[in-house]
Amino acid sequence: MFAAYRYWAPRFEAAALLEAALPHVRDNARLAFTAMMTALTTGETADQPTDAARLRRETLAVIRSALRSDRRPP
């Protein structure tokens, strides 16, 4: 049970961060966010070991990138 928690907790945290940022990004980034959330929560990344700090950094980088591109005029 603890091994499952260590595996899934960082993935669901990253998905929650993406979900919180979703209303603040343009439509073209929504598809990428949704795909990333699906991959995180369905185990599509199961072959990769869980490095919670790396996963959080990568997720925040994706969010920052989407928000930066959102500031540009359409």
PDB file of N, H, CA, C and O in Angstrom:
ATOM      1  N   MET A   1       0.819  -1.180   0.000  1.00  0.00           N
ATOM      2  CA  MET A   1       0.000   0.000   0.000  1.00  0.00           C
ATOM      3  C   MET A   1       0.872   1.257   0.000  1.00  0.00           C
ATOM      4  O   MET A   1       0.563   2.220  -0.702  1.00  0.00           O
ATOM      5  N   PHE A   2       1.939   1.258   0.766  1.00  0.00           N
ATOM      6  H   PHE A   2       2.190   0.476   1.336  1.00  0.00           H
ATOM      7  CA  PHE A   2       2.811   2.435   0.818  1.00  0.00           C
ATOM      8  C   PHE A   2       3.534   2.649  -0.508  1.00  0.00           C
ATOM      9  O   PHE A   2       3.758   3.787  -0.922  1.00  0.00           O
ATOM     10  N   ALA A   3       3.893   1.569  -1.163  1.00  0.00           N
ATOM     11  H   ALA A   3       3.710   0.645  -0.827  1.00  0.00           H
ATOM     12  CA  ALA A   3       4.545   1.701  -2.471  1.00  0.00           C
ATOM     13  C   ALA A   3       3.587   2.321  -3.485  1.00  0.00           C
ATOM     14  O   ALA A   3       3.991   3.152  -4.299  1.00  0.00           O
ATOM     15  N   ALA A   4       2.328   1.920  -3.434  1.00  0.00           N
ATOM     16  H   ALA A   4       2.000   1.246  -2.773  1.00  0.00           H
ATOM     17  CA  ALA A   4       1.336   2.501  -4.336  1.00  0.00           C
ATOM     18  C   ALA A   4       1.146   3.983  -4.040  1.00  0.00           C
ATOM     19  O   ALA A   4       1.015   4.790  -4.960  1.00  0.00           O
ATOM     20  N   TYR A   5       1.131   4.340  -2.773  1.00  0.00           N
ATOM     21  H   TYR A   5       1.238   3.684  -2.025  1.00  0.00           H
ATOM     22  CA  TYR A   5       0.988   5.756  -2.405  1.00  0.00           C
ATOM     23  C   TYR A   5       2.163   6.568  -2.931  1.00  0.00           C
ATOM     24  O   TYR A   5       1.975   7.643  -3.500  1.00  0.00           O
ATOM     25  N   ARG A   6       3.380   6.053  -2.739  1.00  0.00           N
ATOM     26  H   ARG A   6       3.533   5.180  -2.276  1.00  0.00           H
ATOM     27  CA  ARG A   6       4.570   6.772  -3.228  1.00  0.00           C
ATOM     28  C   ARG A   6       4.546   6.915  -4.752  1.00  0.00           C
ATOM     29  O   ARG A   6       5.071   7.884  -5.299  1.00  0.00           O
ATOM     30  N   TYR A   7       3.943   5.956  -5.422  1.00  0.00           N
ATOM     31  H   TYR A   7       3.516   5.168  -4.978  1.00  0.00           H
ATOM     32  CA  TYR A   7       3.854   6.016  -6.878  1.00  0.00           C
ATOM     33  C   TYR A   7       2.774   6.997  -7.331  1.00  0.00           C
ATOM     34  O   TYR A   7       3.027   7.837  -8.194  1.00  0.00           O
ATOM     35  N   TRP A   8       1.578   6.900  -6.761  1.00  0.00           N
ATOM     36  H   TRP A   8       1.372   6.217  -6.060  1.00  0.00           H
ATOM     37  CA  TRP A   8       0.440   7.664  -7.263  1.00  0.00           C
ATOM     38  C   TRP A   8       0.324   9.077  -6.703  1.00  0.00           C
ATOM     39  O   TRP A   8      -0.157   9.963  -7.410  1.00  0.00           O
ATOM     40  N   ALA A   9       0.735   9.318  -5.487  1.00  0.00           N
ATOM     41  H   ALA A   9       1.126   8.598  -4.913  1.00  0.00           H
ATOM     42  CA  ALA A   9       0.558  10.647  -4.879  1.00  0.00           C
ATOM     43  C   ALA A   9       1.180  11.768  -5.708  1.00  0.00           C
ATOM     44  O   ALA A   9       0.499  12.765  -5.947  1.00  0.00           O
ATOM     45  N   PRO A  10       2.438  11.668  -6.163  1.00  0.00           N
ATOM     46  CA  PRO A  10       3.007  12.742  -6.981  1.00  0.00           C
ATOM     47  C   PRO A  10       2.279  12.926  -8.319  1.00  0.00           C
ATOM     48  O   PRO A  10       2.165  14.045  -8.818  1.00  0.00           O
ATOM     49  N   ARG A  11       1.795  11.837  -8.887  1.00  0.00           N
ATOM     50  H   ARG A  11       1.887  10.928  -8.481  1.00  0.00           H
ATOM     51  CA  ARG A  11       1.087  11.930 -10.160  1.00  0.00           C
ATOM     52  C   ARG A  11      -0.240  12.667 -10.012  1.00  0.00           C
ATOM     53  O   ARG A  11      -0.589  13.505 -10.843  1.00  0.00           O
ATOM     54  N   PHE A  12      -0.975  12.351  -8.950  1.00  0.00           N
ATOM     55  H   PHE A  12      -0.691  11.670  -8.275  1.00  0.00           H
ATOM     56  CA  PHE A  12      -2.243  13.037  -8.730  1.00  0.00           C
ATOM     57  C   PHE A  12      -2.019  14.485  -8.304  1.00  0.00           C
ATOM     58  O   PHE A  12      -2.836  15.348  -8.624  1.00  0.00           O
ATOM     59  N   GLU A  13      -0.948  14.766  -7.602  1.00  0.00           N
ATOM     60  H   GLU A  13      -0.284  14.065  -7.342  1.00  0.00           H
ATOM     61  CA  GLU A  13      -0.624  16.154  -7.265  1.00  0.00           C
ATOM     62  C   GLU A  13      -0.331  16.952  -8.541  1.00  0.00           C
ATOM     63  O   GLU A  13      -0.804  18.079  -8.688  1.00  0.00           O
ATOM     64  N   ALA A  14       0.438  16.378  -9.451  1.00  0.00           N
ATOM     65  H   ALA A  14       0.822  15.462  -9.332  1.00  0.00           H
ATOM     66  CA  ALA A  14       0.741  17.054 -10.715  1.00  0.00           C
ATOM     67  C   ALA A  14      -0.539  17.263 -11.528  1.00  0.00           C
ATOM     68  O   ALA A  14      -0.729  18.323 -12.124  1.00  0.00           O
ATOM     69  N   ALA A  15      -1.404  16.268 -11.554  1.00  0.00           N
ATOM     70  H   ALA A  15      -1.249  15.407 -11.069  1.00  0.00           H
ATOM     71  CA  ALA A  15      -2.667  16.404 -12.280  1.00  0.00           C
ATOM     72  C   ALA A  15      -3.537  17.492 -11.653  1.00  0.00           C
ATOM     73  O   ALA A  15      -4.212  18.230 -12.370  1.00  0.00           O
ATOM     74  N   ALA A  16      -3.530  17.598 -10.331  1.00  0.00           N
ATOM     75  H   ALA A  16      -2.981  16.998  -9.748  1.00  0.00           H
ATOM     76  CA  ALA A  16      -4.298  18.640  -9.655  1.00  0.00           C
ATOM     77  C   ALA A  16      -3.754  20.027  -9.989  1.00  0.00           C
ATOM     78  O   ALA A  16      -4.529  20.966 -10.170  1.00  0.00           O
ATOM     79  N   LEU A  17      -2.441  20.163 -10.072  1.00  0.00           N
ATOM     80  H   LEU A  17      -1.812  19.400  -9.925  1.00  0.00           H
ATOM     81  CA  LEU A  17      -1.847  21.446 -10.463  1.00  0.00           C
ATOM     82  C   LEU A  17      -2.269  21.826 -11.879  1.00  0.00           C
ATOM     83  O   LEU A  17      -2.606  22.981 -12.141  1.00  0.00           O
ATOM     84  N   LEU A  18      -2.252  20.864 -12.783  1.00  0.00           N
ATOM     85  H   LEU A  18      -1.979  19.926 -12.571  1.00  0.00           H
ATOM     86  CA  LEU A  18      -2.679  21.119 -14.160  1.00  0.00           C
ATOM     87  C   LEU A  18      -4.153  21.504 -14.213  1.00  0.00           C
ATOM     88  O   LEU A  18      -4.542  22.413 -14.946  1.00  0.00           O
ATOM     89  N   GLU A  19      -4.959  20.807 -13.435  1.00  0.00           N
ATOM     90  H   GLU A  19      -4.643  20.069 -12.840  1.00  0.00           H
ATOM     91  CA  GLU A  19      -6.390  21.109 -13.423  1.00  0.00           C
ATOM     92  C   GLU A  19      -6.661  22.519 -12.877  1.00  0.00           C
ATOM     93  O   GLU A  19      -7.552  23.214 -13.366  1.00  0.00           O
ATOM     94  N   ALA A  20      -5.901  22.934 -11.878  1.00  0.00           N
ATOM     95  H   ALA A  20      -5.177  22.370 -11.481  1.00  0.00           H
ATOM     96  CA  ALA A  20      -6.067  24.273 -11.319  1.00  0.00           C
ATOM     97  C   ALA A  20      -5.668  25.348 -12.332  1.00  0.00           C
ATOM     98  O   ALA A  20      -6.258  26.428 -12.348  1.00  0.00           O
ATOM     99  N   ALA A  21      -4.684  25.065 -13.167  1.00  0.00           N
ATOM    100  H   ALA A  21      -4.205  24.188 -13.154  1.00  0.00           H
ATOM    101  CA  ALA A  21      -4.225  26.039 -14.155  1.00  0.00           C
ATOM    102  C   ALA A  21      -5.074  26.035 -15.420  1.00  0.00           C
ATOM    103  O   ALA A  21      -5.030  26.992 -16.193  1.00  0.00           O
ATOM    104  N   LEU A  22      -5.832  24.992 -15.637  1.00  0.00           N
ATOM    105  H   LEU A  22      -5.868  24.215 -15.009  1.00  0.00           H
ATOM    106  CA  LEU A  22      -6.599  24.827 -16.872  1.00  0.00           C
ATOM    107  C   LEU A  22      -7.492  26.012 -17.232  1.00  0.00           C
ATOM    108  O   LEU A  22      -7.507  26.402 -18.399  1.00  0.00           O
ATOM    109  N   PRO A  23      -8.231  26.602 -16.307  1.00  0.00           N
ATOM    110  CA  PRO A  23      -9.090  27.729 -16.684  1.00  0.00           C
ATOM    111  C   PRO A  23      -8.322  28.982 -17.109  1.00  0.00           C
ATOM    112  O   PRO A  23      -8.906  29.899 -17.686  1.00  0.00           O
ATOM    113  N   HIS A  24      -7.038  29.025 -16.832  1.00  0.00           N
ATOM    114  H   HIS A  24      -6.563  28.280 -16.364  1.00  0.00           H
ATOM    115  CA  HIS A  24      -6.248  30.227 -17.090  1.00  0.00           C
ATOM    116  C   HIS A  24      -5.426  30.164 -18.374  1.00  0.00           C
ATOM    117  O   HIS A  24      -4.666  31.087 -18.665  1.00  0.00           O
ATOM    118  N   VAL A  25      -5.566  29.097 -19.138  1.00  0.00           N
ATOM    119  H   VAL A  25      -6.183  28.346 -18.902  1.00  0.00           H
ATOM    120  CA  VAL A  25      -4.789  28.964 -20.374  1.00  0.00           C
ATOM    121  C   VAL A  25      -5.714  28.971 -21.581  1.00  0.00           C
ATOM    122  O   VAL A  25      -6.913  28.715 -21.468  1.00  0.00           O
ATOM    123  N   ARG A  26      -5.140  29.267 -22.724  1.00  0.00           N
ATOM    124  H   ARG A  26      -4.166  29.475 -22.815  1.00  0.00           H
ATOM    125  CA  ARG A  26      -5.927  29.303 -23.964  1.00  0.00           C
ATOM    126  C   ARG A  26      -6.313  27.904 -24.408  1.00  0.00           C
ATOM    127  O   ARG A  26      -5.797  26.903 -23.911  1.00  0.00           O
ATOM    128  N   ASP A  27      -7.218  27.867 -25.341  1.00  0.00           N
ATOM    129  H   ASP A  27      -7.637  28.680 -25.745  1.00  0.00           H
ATOM    130  CA  ASP A  27      -7.741  26.585 -25.822  1.00  0.00           C
ATOM    131  C   ASP A  27      -6.673  25.681 -26.414  1.00  0.00           C
ATOM    132  O   ASP A  27      -6.748  24.461 -26.266  1.00  0.00           O
ATOM    133  N   ASN A  28      -5.665  26.265 -27.091  1.00  0.00           N
ATOM    134  H   ASN A  28      -5.603  27.256 -27.211  1.00  0.00           H
ATOM    135  CA  ASN A  28      -4.640  25.427 -27.713  1.00  0.00           C
ATOM    136  C   ASN A  28      -3.787  24.704 -26.676  1.00  0.00           C
ATOM    137  O   ASN A  28      -3.233  23.648 -26.983  1.00  0.00           O
ATOM    138  N   ALA A  29      -3.663  25.224 -25.476  1.00  0.00           N
ATOM    139  H   ALA A  29      -4.113  26.081 -25.226  1.00  0.00           H
ATOM    140  CA  ALA A  29      -2.901  24.558 -24.414  1.00  0.00           C
ATOM    141  C   ALA A  29      -3.767  23.581 -23.626  1.00  0.00           C
ATOM    142  O   ALA A  29      -3.241  22.690 -22.960  1.00  0.00           O
ATOM    143  N   ARG A  30      -5.069  23.736 -23.692  1.00  0.00           N
ATOM    144  H   ARG A  30      -5.497  24.460 -24.233  1.00  0.00           H
ATOM    145  CA  ARG A  30      -5.965  22.852 -22.936  1.00  0.00           C
ATOM    146  C   ARG A  30      -5.830  21.394 -23.359  1.00  0.00           C
ATOM    147  O   ARG A  30      -5.875  20.493 -22.522  1.00  0.00           O
ATOM    148  N   LEU A  31      -5.666  21.167 -24.640  1.00  0.00           N
ATOM    149  H   LEU A  31      -5.629  21.899 -25.320  1.00  0.00           H
ATOM    150  CA  LEU A  31      -5.528  19.795 -25.126  1.00  0.00           C
ATOM    151  C   LEU A  31      -4.268  19.144 -24.548  1.00  0.00           C
ATOM    152  O   LEU A  31      -4.304  17.987 -24.130  1.00  0.00           O
ATOM    153  N   ALA A  32      -3.169  19.875 -24.524  1.00  0.00           N
ATOM    154  H   ALA A  32      -3.140  20.815 -24.864  1.00  0.00           H
ATOM    155  CA  ALA A  32      -1.923  19.340 -23.967  1.00  0.00           C
ATOM    156  C   ALA A  32      -2.072  19.080 -22.470  1.00  0.00           C
ATOM    157  O   ALA A  32      -1.590  18.065 -21.969  1.00  0.00           O
ATOM    158  N   PHE A  33      -2.738  19.989 -21.751  1.00  0.00           N
ATOM    159  H   PHE A  33      -3.130  20.814 -22.158  1.00  0.00           H
ATOM    160  CA  PHE A  33      -2.953  19.810 -20.312  1.00  0.00           C
ATOM    161  C   PHE A  33      -3.799  18.570 -20.061  1.00  0.00           C
ATOM    162  O   PHE A  33      -3.486  17.760 -19.189  1.00  0.00           O
ATOM    163  N   THR A  34      -4.867  18.428 -20.826  1.00  0.00           N
ATOM    164  H   THR A  34      -5.122  19.086 -21.535  1.00  0.00           H
ATOM    165  CA  THR A  34      -5.761  17.285 -20.653  1.00  0.00           C
ATOM    166  C   THR A  34      -5.036  15.977 -20.949  1.00  0.00           C
ATOM    167  O   THR A  34      -5.210  14.993 -20.230  1.00  0.00           O
ATOM    168  N   ALA A  35      -4.233  15.961 -21.991  1.00  0.00           N
ATOM    169  H   ALA A  35      -4.091  16.760 -22.576  1.00  0.00           H
ATOM    170  CA  ALA A  35      -3.468  14.757 -22.331  1.00  0.00           C
ATOM    171  C   ALA A  35      -2.471  14.410 -21.230  1.00  0.00           C
ATOM    172  O   ALA A  35      -2.297  13.240 -20.889  1.00  0.00           O
ATOM    173  N   MET A  36      -1.817  15.430 -20.677  1.00  0.00           N
ATOM    174  H   MET A  36      -1.959  16.380 -20.954  1.00  0.00           H
ATOM    175  CA  MET A  36      -0.849  15.186 -19.612  1.00  0.00           C
ATOM    176  C   MET A  36      -1.551  14.673 -18.348  1.00  0.00           C
ATOM    177  O   MET A  36      -1.046  13.766 -17.686  1.00  0.00           O
ATOM    178  N   MET A  37      -2.713  15.250 -18.013  1.00  0.00           N
ATOM    179  H   MET A  37      -3.123  15.987 -18.551  1.00  0.00           H
ATOM    180  CA  MET A  37      -3.465  14.783 -16.840  1.00  0.00           C
ATOM    181  C   MET A  37      -3.902  13.335 -17.027  1.00  0.00           C
ATOM    182  O   MET A  37      -3.825  12.532 -16.097  1.00  0.00           O
ATOM    183  N   THR A  38      -4.358  13.006 -18.226  1.00  0.00           N
ATOM    184  H   THR A  38      -4.420  13.658 -18.982  1.00  0.00           H
ATOM    185  CA  THR A  38      -4.791  11.633 -18.503  1.00  0.00           C
ATOM    186  C   THR A  38      -3.624  10.660 -18.370  1.00  0.00           C
ATOM    187  O   THR A  38      -3.767   9.594 -17.772  1.00  0.00           O
ATOM    188  N   ALA A  39      -2.480  11.022 -18.923  1.00  0.00           N
ATOM    189  H   ALA A  39      -2.364  11.889 -19.409  1.00  0.00           H
ATOM    190  CA  ALA A  39      -1.303  10.148 -18.838  1.00  0.00           C
ATOM    191  C   ALA A  39      -0.866   9.955 -17.385  1.00  0.00           C
ATOM    192  O   ALA A  39      -0.475   8.856 -16.992  1.00  0.00           O
ATOM    193  N   LEU A  40      -0.932  11.011 -16.601  1.00  0.00           N
ATOM    194  H   LEU A  40      -1.250  11.903 -16.920  1.00  0.00           H
ATOM    195  CA  LEU A  40      -0.514  10.917 -15.201  1.00  0.00           C
ATOM    196  C   LEU A  40      -1.447  10.035 -14.380  1.00  0.00           C
ATOM    197  O   LEU A  40      -0.991   9.257 -13.542  1.00  0.00           O
ATOM    198  N   THR A  41      -2.743  10.153 -14.617  1.00  0.00           N
ATOM    199  H   THR A  41      -3.113  10.784 -15.298  1.00  0.00           H
ATOM    200  CA  THR A  41      -3.708   9.472 -13.754  1.00  0.00           C
ATOM    201  C   THR A  41      -4.135   8.097 -14.239  1.00  0.00           C
ATOM    202  O   THR A  41      -4.822   7.378 -13.514  1.00  0.00           O
ATOM    203  N   THR A  42      -3.744   7.716 -15.449  1.00  0.00           N
ATOM    204  H   THR A  42      -3.185   8.300 -16.038  1.00  0.00           H
ATOM    205  CA  THR A  42      -4.113   6.383 -15.930  1.00  0.00           C
ATOM    206  C   THR A  42      -2.940   5.414 -15.905  1.00  0.00           C
ATOM    207  O   THR A  42      -3.086   4.251 -16.282  1.00  0.00           O
ATOM    208  N   GLY A  43      -1.800   5.877 -15.472  1.00  0.00           N
ATOM    209  H   GLY A  43      -1.681   6.822 -15.166  1.00  0.00           H
ATOM    210  CA  GLY A  43      -0.662   4.988 -15.387  1.00  0.00           C
ATOM    211  C   GLY A  43       0.082   4.812 -16.686  1.00  0.00           C
ATOM    212  O   GLY A  43       0.880   3.883 -16.810  1.00  0.00           O
ATOM    213  N   GLU A  44      -0.153   5.679 -17.668  1.00  0.00           N
ATOM    214  H   GLU A  44      -0.801   6.434 -17.567  1.00  0.00           H
ATOM    215  CA  GLU A  44       0.555   5.568 -18.946  1.00  0.00           C
ATOM    216  C   GLU A  44       2.046   5.812 -18.781  1.00  0.00           C
ATOM    217  O   GLU A  44       2.826   5.472 -19.670  1.00  0.00           O
ATOM    218  N   THR A  45       2.453   6.393 -17.666  1.00  0.00           N
ATOM    219  H   THR A  45       1.819   6.669 -16.944  1.00  0.00           H
ATOM    220  CA  THR A  45       3.863   6.624 -17.388  1.00  0.00           C
ATOM    221  C   THR A  45       4.384   5.593 -16.387  1.00  0.00           C
ATOM    222  O   THR A  45       5.364   5.838 -15.684  1.00  0.00           O
ATOM    223  N   ALA A  46       3.725   4.446 -16.332  1.00  0.00           N
ATOM    224  H   ALA A  46       2.929   4.247 -16.904  1.00  0.00           H
ATOM    225  CA  ALA A  46       4.039   3.436 -15.324  1.00  0.00           C
ATOM    226  C   ALA A  46       5.453   2.873 -15.439  1.00  0.00           C
ATOM    227  O   ALA A  46       6.012   2.393 -14.453  1.00  0.00           O
ATOM    228  N   ASP A  47       6.030   2.930 -16.632  1.00  0.00           N
ATOM    229  H   ASP A  47       5.576   3.320 -17.433  1.00  0.00           H
ATOM    230  CA  ASP A  47       7.371   2.373 -16.797  1.00  0.00           C
ATOM    231  C   ASP A  47       8.448   3.300 -16.245  1.00  0.00           C
ATOM    232  O   ASP A  47       9.608   2.904 -16.134  1.00  0.00           O
ATOM    233  N   GLN A  48       8.076   4.522 -15.902  1.00  0.00           N
ATOM    234  H   GLN A  48       7.133   4.843 -15.992  1.00  0.00           H
ATOM    235  CA  GLN A  48       9.048   5.477 -15.381  1.00  0.00           C
ATOM    236  C   GLN A  48       8.989   5.493 -13.850  1.00  0.00           C
ATOM    237  O   GLN A  48       7.898   5.515 -13.279  1.00  0.00           O
ATOM    238  N   PRO A  49      10.126   5.482 -13.189  1.00  0.00           N
ATOM    239  CA  PRO A  49      10.108   5.574 -11.735  1.00  0.00           C
ATOM    240  C   PRO A  49       9.608   6.954 -11.295  1.00  0.00           C
ATOM    241  O   PRO A  49       9.736   7.939 -12.023  1.00  0.00           O
ATOM    242  N   THR A  50       9.047   7.001 -10.112  1.00  0.00           N
ATOM    243  H   THR A  50       8.944   6.201  -9.520  1.00  0.00           H
ATOM    244  CA  THR A  50       8.504   8.251  -9.611  1.00  0.00           C
ATOM    245  C   THR A  50       9.579   9.068  -8.918  1.00  0.00           C
ATOM    246  O   THR A  50      10.111   8.663  -7.884  1.00  0.00           O
ATOM    247  N   ASP A  51       9.891  10.203  -9.486  1.00  0.00           N
ATOM    248  H   ASP A  51       9.459  10.531 -10.326  1.00  0.00           H
ATOM    249  CA  ASP A  51      10.744  11.190  -8.839  1.00  0.00           C
ATOM    250  C   ASP A  51       9.842  12.392  -8.616  1.00  0.00           C
ATOM    251  O   ASP A  51       9.654  13.211  -9.516  1.00  0.00           O
ATOM    252  N   ALA A  52       9.287  12.497  -7.417  1.00  0.00           N
ATOM    253  H   ALA A  52       9.440  11.832  -6.686  1.00  0.00           H
ATOM    254  CA  ALA A  52       8.263  13.500  -7.134  1.00  0.00           C
ATOM    255  C   ALA A  52       8.755  14.914  -7.411  1.00  0.00           C
ATOM    256  O   ALA A  52       8.011  15.718  -7.973  1.00  0.00           O
ATOM    257  N   ALA A  53       9.969  15.233  -7.038  1.00  0.00           N
ATOM    258  H   ALA A  53      10.573  14.580  -6.582  1.00  0.00           H
ATOM    259  CA  ALA A  53      10.499  16.585  -7.239  1.00  0.00           C
ATOM    260  C   ALA A  53      10.641  16.892  -8.731  1.00  0.00           C
ATOM    261  O   ALA A  53      10.306  17.991  -9.171  1.00  0.00           O
ATOM    262  N   ARG A  54      11.130  15.936  -9.502  1.00  0.00           N
ATOM    263  H   ARG A  54      11.401  15.042  -9.144  1.00  0.00           H
ATOM    264  CA  ARG A  54      11.277  16.136 -10.941  1.00  0.00           C
ATOM    265  C   ARG A  54       9.916  16.290 -11.608  1.00  0.00           C
ATOM    266  O   ARG A  54       9.734  17.159 -12.460  1.00  0.00           O
ATOM    267  N   LEU A  55       8.978  15.462 -11.229  1.00  0.00           N
ATOM    268  H   LEU A  55       9.126  14.755 -10.537  1.00  0.00           H
ATOM    269  CA  LEU A  55       7.639  15.523 -11.800  1.00  0.00           C
ATOM    270  C   LEU A  55       6.987  16.874 -11.507  1.00  0.00           C
ATOM    271  O   LEU A  55       6.340  17.458 -12.376  1.00  0.00           O
ATOM    272  N   ARG A  56       7.159  17.362 -10.289  1.00  0.00           N
ATOM    273  H   ARG A  56       7.685  16.888  -9.583  1.00  0.00           H
ATOM    274  CA  ARG A  56       6.592  18.662  -9.918  1.00  0.00           C
ATOM    275  C   ARG A  56       7.257  19.785 -10.724  1.00  0.00           C
ATOM    276  O   ARG A  56       6.572  20.682 -11.216  1.00  0.00           O
ATOM    277  N   ARG A  57       8.591  19.741 -10.860  1.00  0.00           N
ATOM    278  H   ARG A  57       9.148  19.012 -10.461  1.00  0.00           H
ATOM    279  CA  ARG A  57       9.296  20.759 -11.654  1.00  0.00           C
ATOM    280  C   ARG A  57       8.819  20.764 -13.102  1.00  0.00           C
ATOM    281  O   ARG A  57       8.567  21.825 -13.674  1.00  0.00           O
ATOM    282  N   GLU A  58       8.698  19.591 -13.688  1.00  0.00           N
ATOM    283  H   GLU A  58       8.903  18.729 -13.224  1.00  0.00           H
ATOM    284  CA  GLU A  58       8.263  19.496 -15.080  1.00  0.00           C
ATOM    285  C   GLU A  58       6.833  19.995 -15.257  1.00  0.00           C
ATOM    286  O   GLU A  58       6.520  20.678 -16.232  1.00  0.00           O
ATOM    287  N   THR A  59       5.973  19.650 -14.311  1.00  0.00           N
ATOM    288  H   THR A  59       6.227  19.094 -13.519  1.00  0.00           H
ATOM    289  CA  THR A  59       4.585  20.098 -14.384  1.00  0.00           C
ATOM    290  C   THR A  59       4.494  21.610 -14.274  1.00  0.00           C
ATOM    291  O   THR A  59       3.769  22.249 -15.036  1.00  0.00           O
ATOM    292  N   LEU A  60       5.227  22.184 -13.330  1.00  0.00           N
ATOM    293  H   LEU A  60       5.816  21.666 -12.711  1.00  0.00           H
ATOM    294  CA  LEU A  60       5.211  23.641 -13.167  1.00  0.00           C
ATOM    295  C   LEU A  60       5.820  24.337 -14.375  1.00  0.00           C
ATOM    296  O   LEU A  60       5.388  25.433 -14.732  1.00  0.00           O
ATOM    297  N   ALA A  61       6.811  23.728 -15.010  1.00  0.00           N
ATOM    298  H   ALA A  61       7.162  22.837 -14.720  1.00  0.00           H
ATOM    299  CA  ALA A  61       7.398  24.308 -16.217  1.00  0.00           C
ATOM    300  C   ALA A  61       6.376  24.326 -17.351  1.00  0.00           C
ATOM    301  O   ALA A  61       6.300  25.302 -18.098  1.00  0.00           O
ATOM    302  N   VAL A  62       5.599  23.272 -17.486  1.00  0.00           N
ATOM    303  H   VAL A  62       5.660  22.479 -16.879  1.00  0.00           H
ATOM    304  CA  VAL A  62       4.557  23.226 -18.511  1.00  0.00           C
ATOM    305  C   VAL A  62       3.522  24.314 -18.251  1.00  0.00           C
ATOM    306  O   VAL A  62       3.088  24.997 -19.179  1.00  0.00           O
ATOM    307  N   ILE A  63       3.129  24.474 -16.998  1.00  0.00           N
ATOM    308  H   ILE A  63       3.481  23.919 -16.245  1.00  0.00           H
ATOM    309  CA  ILE A  63       2.134  25.487 -16.645  1.00  0.00           C
ATOM    310  C   ILE A  63       2.684  26.887 -16.916  1.00  0.00           C
ATOM    311  O   ILE A  63       1.998  27.719 -17.510  1.00  0.00           O
ATOM    312  N   ARG A  64       3.912  27.148 -16.484  1.00  0.00           N
ATOM    313  H   ARG A  64       4.469  26.472 -16.001  1.00  0.00           H
ATOM    314  CA  ARG A  64       4.512  28.472 -16.720  1.00  0.00           C
ATOM    315  C   ARG A  64       4.613  28.774 -18.210  1.00  0.00           C
ATOM    316  O   ARG A  64       4.332  29.892 -18.641  1.00  0.00           O
ATOM    317  N   SER A  65       5.009  27.790 -18.983  1.00  0.00           N
ATOM    318  H   SER A  65       5.238  26.881 -18.633  1.00  0.00           H
ATOM    319  CA  SER A  65       5.136  27.969 -20.424  1.00  0.00           C
ATOM    320  C   SER A  65       3.782  28.314 -21.051  1.00  0.00           C
ATOM    321  O   SER A  65       3.697  29.204 -21.896  1.00  0.00           O
ATOM    322  N   ALA A  66       2.745  27.620 -20.642  1.00  0.00           N
ATOM    323  H   ALA A  66       2.814  26.897 -19.955  1.00  0.00           H
ATOM    324  CA  ALA A  66       1.408  27.879 -21.185  1.00  0.00           C
ATOM    325  C   ALA A  66       0.917  29.256 -20.765  1.00  0.00           C
ATOM    326  O   ALA A  66       0.287  29.959 -21.555  1.00  0.00           O
ATOM    327  N   LEU A  67       1.197  29.639 -19.542  1.00  0.00           N
ATOM    328  H   LEU A  67       1.709  29.067 -18.901  1.00  0.00           H
ATOM    329  CA  LEU A  67       0.743  30.954 -19.078  1.00  0.00           C
ATOM    330  C   LEU A  67       1.526  32.067 -19.760  1.00  0.00           C
ATOM    331  O   LEU A  67       0.961  33.119 -20.059  1.00  0.00           O
ATOM    332  N   ARG A  68       2.820  31.857 -20.013  1.00  0.00           N
ATOM    333  H   ARG A  68       3.279  31.002 -19.771  1.00  0.00           H
ATOM    334  CA  ARG A  68       3.620  32.858 -20.728  1.00  0.00           C
ATOM    335  C   ARG A  68       3.106  33.035 -22.152  1.00  0.00           C
ATOM    336  O   ARG A  68       2.981  34.163 -22.630  1.00  0.00           O
ATOM    337  N   SER A  69       2.812  31.946 -22.823  1.00  0.00           N
ATOM    338  H   SER A  69       2.913  31.030 -22.435  1.00  0.00           H
ATOM    339  CA  SER A  69       2.327  32.046 -24.192  1.00  0.00           C
ATOM    340  C   SER A  69       0.924  32.650 -24.229  1.00  0.00           C
ATOM    341  O   SER A  69       0.502  33.200 -25.246  1.00  0.00           O
ATOM    342  N   ASP A  70       0.218  32.544 -23.126  1.00  0.00           N
ATOM    343  H   ASP A  70       0.561  32.098 -22.300  1.00  0.00           H
ATOM    344  CA  ASP A  70      -1.128  33.102 -23.043  1.00  0.00           C
ATOM    345  C   ASP A  70      -1.105  34.626 -22.960  1.00  0.00           C
ATOM    346  O   ASP A  70      -2.095  35.273 -23.301  1.00  0.00           O
ATOM    347  N   ARG A  71      -0.010  35.202 -22.520  1.00  0.00           N
ATOM    348  H   ARG A  71       0.795  34.677 -22.243  1.00  0.00           H
ATOM    349  CA  ARG A  71       0.090  36.650 -22.384  1.00  0.00           C
ATOM    350  C   ARG A  71       0.307  37.355 -23.713  1.00  0.00           C
ATOM    351  O   ARG A  71       0.075  38.557 -23.835  1.00  0.00           O
ATOM    352  N   ARG A  72       0.755  36.597 -24.707  1.00  0.00           N
ATOM    353  H   ARG A  72       0.944  35.620 -24.607  1.00  0.00           H
ATOM    354  CA  ARG A  72       0.978  37.187 -26.032  1.00  0.00           C
ATOM    355  C   ARG A  72      -0.373  37.477 -26.679  1.00  0.00           C
ATOM    356  O   ARG A  72      -1.343  36.757 -26.444  1.00  0.00           O
ATOM    357  N   PRO A  73      -0.437  38.524 -27.490  1.00  0.00           N
ATOM    358  CA  PRO A  73      -1.712  38.807 -28.174  1.00  0.00           C
ATOM    359  C   PRO A  73      -2.044  37.698 -29.163  1.00  0.00           C
ATOM    360  O   PRO A  73      -1.140  37.117 -29.764  1.00  0.00           O
ATOM    361  N   PRO A  74      -3.335  37.393 -29.341  1.00  0.00           N
ATOM    362  CA  PRO A  74      -3.738  36.299 -30.240  1.00  0.00           C
ATOM    363  C   PRO A  74      -3.428  36.579 -31.691  1.00  0.00           C
ATOM    364  O   PRO A  74      -3.712  35.749 -32.555  1.00  0.00           O
TER     365      PRO A  74
END
